[in-house]
């Protein structure tokens, strides 16, 4: 079984964390157009997915083969019901559990086989924006930015307090940097359309604008 994975080096390292000795032919690519060079592959995984028309058209052309996309914010209803979407935000792939959503039973089974080859198990959750962990972590990060904006403490002190008090691997500001502030703000903004408590902190939005 051949699997083609579009990734950068950081996500590749995370995905391979704790993986058993390879029992599958994995091809690593760096450009989405390279998927077409492997028409006989059984599984295609796009860890750098962007929800834009040309990208979607290319990935749809790989169906009915299994197509797995890293899409935390956009659901399968907004991309394609035959895809599988996973939480592949930076820092979330180096664990034994990967959050995912599916609407097609056949693609679910293919995704489970794919991740088992990396020594990982898929935890299936409803097809909602943010899954579970990214939604919770984004809310925590947002509160930290609110606290910083209100001069409750410094970013370093908040990071230290959260790591010591909760045993999180990173403080909220460290996490926002690793995940990408734009990813955090995009998810929070989408969630806030349904629940205003997710509205991005003013200081967090300002930080996003600096990066643009």
C-alpha positions as CSV (number, residue, x, y, z in Angstrom):
1,X,0.0,0.0,0.0
2,X,1.4,3.3,-1.0
3,X,0.7,6.5,0.9
4,X,1.6,10.0,-0.4
5,X,1.9,12.7,2.3
6,X,2.3,16.4,1.6
7,X,4.0,18.0,4.6
8,X,6.7,20.3,5.8
9,X,9.6,19.0,7.9
10,X,8.1,19.9,11.3
11,X,4.8,18.1,10.7
12,X,6.6,15.1,9.2
13,X,8.7,14.9,12.3
14,X,5.6,15.0,14.5
15,X,3.8,12.4,12.5
16,X,6.8,10.0,12.7
17,X,7.1,10.5,16.5
18,X,6.8,7.1,18.0
19,X,6.1,5.4,14.7
20,X,7.1,1.7,14.4
21,X,9.4,0.6,11.6
22,X,7.9,1.5,8.3
23,X,5.5,-1.2,7.0
24,X,4.2,0.9,4.1
25,X,5.6,2.7,1.1
26,X,5.4,6.4,2.2
27,X,6.2,9.1,-0.3
28,X,6.8,12.6,1.1
29,X,6.1,15.5,-1.2
30,X,6.4,19.3,-0.8
31,X,3.9,20.5,-3.5
32,X,0.3,19.7,-3.9
33,X,0.7,19.1,-7.7
34,X,3.0,16.2,-6.9
35,X,0.0,14.1,-5.9
36,X,-0.8,13.6,-9.5
37,X,2.6,11.8,-10.0
38,X,1.4,8.9,-7.9
39,X,-2.0,7.8,-9.4
40,X,-1.7,4.3,-7.9
41,X,-1.4,5.4,-4.3
42,X,-4.1,4.1,-1.9
43,X,-4.1,7.1,0.5
44,X,-3.3,10.8,0.0
45,X,-2.7,13.0,3.0
46,X,-2.5,16.8,2.8
47,X,-1.0,18.2,6.0
48,X,-0.6,21.7,4.4
49,X,-4.2,21.9,3.3
50,X,-5.8,25.3,2.4
51,X,-9.5,25.6,1.6
52,X,-9.3,27.3,-1.8
53,X,-10.9,26.3,-5.1
54,X,-7.8,25.0,-7.1
55,X,-6.6,23.0,-4.1
56,X,-10.1,21.4,-3.6
57,X,-10.4,20.6,-7.3
58,X,-7.0,18.8,-7.3
59,X,-7.8,16.8,-4.2
60,X,-11.3,15.9,-5.4
61,X,-9.6,14.5,-8.5
62,X,-7.9,11.9,-6.3
63,X,-11.2,10.4,-5.2
64,X,-12.4,7.7,-4.7
65,X,-9.0,7.0,-3.1
66,X,-8.8,8.1,0.5
67,X,-8.0,11.8,0.9
68,X,-7.0,13.0,4.4
69,X,-6.8,16.8,5.0
70,X,-5.4,18.8,7.9
71,X,-8.4,21.1,8.3
72,X,-9.1,22.3,11.8
73,X,-11.4,25.2,11.1
74,X,-13.2,24.2,7.9
75,X,-15.5,21.2,8.1
76,X,-16.2,18.4,5.6
77,X,-19.4,20.1,4.7
78,X,-17.3,23.1,3.6
79,X,-14.6,21.0,1.8
80,X,-15.9,17.6,0.6
81,X,-17.9,14.9,2.4
82,X,-15.7,12.1,1.0
83,X,-12.6,13.5,2.6
84,X,-11.4,12.8,6.2
85,X,-10.3,15.8,8.1
86,X,-7.9,15.7,11.0
87,X,-6.4,18.1,13.6
88,X,-2.9,18.5,12.3
89,X,-2.0,21.8,13.9
90,X,1.6,22.0,14.9
91,X,2.3,20.2,18.3
92,X,-0.9,18.0,17.9
93,X,0.5,15.2,15.7
94,X,3.3,14.0,18.0
95,X,0.8,12.2,20.3
96,X,-0.7,8.7,20.1
97,X,-4.2,10.1,19.5
98,X,-5.2,12.1,16.4
99,X,-8.6,13.8,16.3
100,X,-10.6,13.3,13.1
101,X,-14.0,13.6,11.5
102,X,-15.5,11.6,8.6
103,X,-18.9,11.4,6.8
104,X,-18.1,8.4,4.7
105,X,-17.6,5.0,6.4
106,X,-15.1,3.7,3.8
107,X,-12.8,6.7,4.2
108,X,-12.9,6.3,8.0
109,X,-11.5,2.8,7.7
110,X,-8.7,3.9,5.3
111,X,-7.7,6.7,7.7
112,X,-7.6,4.4,10.6
113,X,-5.3,2.0,8.7
114,X,-3.1,5.0,7.6
115,X,-2.6,6.3,11.1
116,X,-2.1,2.8,12.6
117,X,1.0,2.6,10.4
118,X,2.4,5.6,12.3
119,X,1.5,4.0,15.7
120,X,-1.4,6.4,16.2
121,X,-5.1,6.0,16.8
122,X,-7.8,8.2,15.4
123,X,-10.4,9.6,17.9
124,X,-13.5,10.3,15.9
125,X,-15.4,13.5,16.8
126,X,-18.3,15.4,15.2
127,X,-17.6,17.3,12.1
128,X,-17.6,20.7,13.8
129,X,-15.1,23.6,13.5
130,X,-12.2,23.3,15.8
131,X,-12.7,19.6,16.8
132,X,-12.3,19.5,20.6
133,X,-8.7,20.1,21.6
134,X,-8.0,23.0,19.2
135,X,-11.2,24.7,20.4
136,X,-10.2,24.3,24.0
137,X,-6.6,25.4,23.5
138,X,-7.6,28.3,21.4
139,X,-10.0,29.5,24.1
140,X,-7.2,29.2,26.7
141,X,-4.8,31.2,24.5
142,X,-7.5,33.8,23.9
143,X,-8.0,34.3,27.7
144,X,-4.2,34.6,28.1
145,X,-4.2,37.4,25.5
146,X,-7.1,39.1,27.3
147,X,-5.1,38.9,30.6
148,X,-2.0,40.4,28.9
149,X,-4.1,43.2,27.5
150,X,-5.5,44.0,30.9
151,X,-2.0,44.0,32.4
152,X,-2.8,41.1,34.7
153,X,0.8,39.8,34.2
154,X,3.5,39.4,31.6
155,X,3.5,36.8,28.8
156,X,6.4,34.9,30.4
157,X,4.8,34.8,33.8
158,X,1.5,33.6,32.3
159,X,3.3,30.9,30.4
160,X,5.2,29.8,33.5
161,X,2.1,29.8,35.7
162,X,0.1,27.7,33.2
163,X,2.8,25.1,32.7
164,X,3.4,24.7,36.4
165,X,-0.3,24.8,37.3
166,X,-1.8,22.6,34.6
167,X,1.2,20.6,33.4
168,X,0.5,21.8,29.8
169,X,3.5,21.2,27.5
170,X,3.5,24.9,26.6
171,X,2.3,28.1,28.0
172,X,-0.5,29.9,26.0
173,X,1.8,32.4,24.3
174,X,4.4,29.7,23.4
175,X,1.5,27.6,22.0
176,X,0.1,30.4,20.0
177,X,3.5,30.9,18.4
178,X,3.9,27.3,17.6
179,X,0.4,26.8,16.2
180,X,0.4,30.1,14.4
181,X,-1.5,33.2,15.6
182,X,-3.4,33.4,12.3
183,X,-4.7,29.8,12.8
184,X,-5.9,30.7,16.3
185,X,-7.6,33.9,15.3
186,X,-9.3,32.3,12.2
187,X,-10.8,29.5,14.4
188,X,-11.9,31.9,17.2
189,X,-13.5,34.3,14.7
190,X,-15.5,31.4,13.1
191,X,-16.6,30.1,16.5
192,X,-17.6,33.6,17.7
193,X,-20.2,33.7,15.0
194,X,-22.1,31.1,17.0
195,X,-20.9,31.9,20.5
196,X,-19.5,35.5,21.2
197,X,-17.4,34.2,24.1
198,X,-14.9,33.1,21.4
199,X,-14.4,36.6,20.1
200,X,-10.6,37.1,19.6
201,X,-9.0,39.3,22.2
202,X,-8.2,42.8,20.9
203,X,-4.4,42.4,21.5
204,X,-4.4,39.0,19.8
205,X,-6.1,40.5,16.7
206,X,-3.5,43.3,16.7
207,X,-0.7,40.7,16.8
208,X,-2.3,39.0,13.8
209,X,-2.4,42.3,11.9
210,X,1.3,42.8,12.6
211,X,2.1,39.5,11.0
212,X,0.2,40.2,7.8
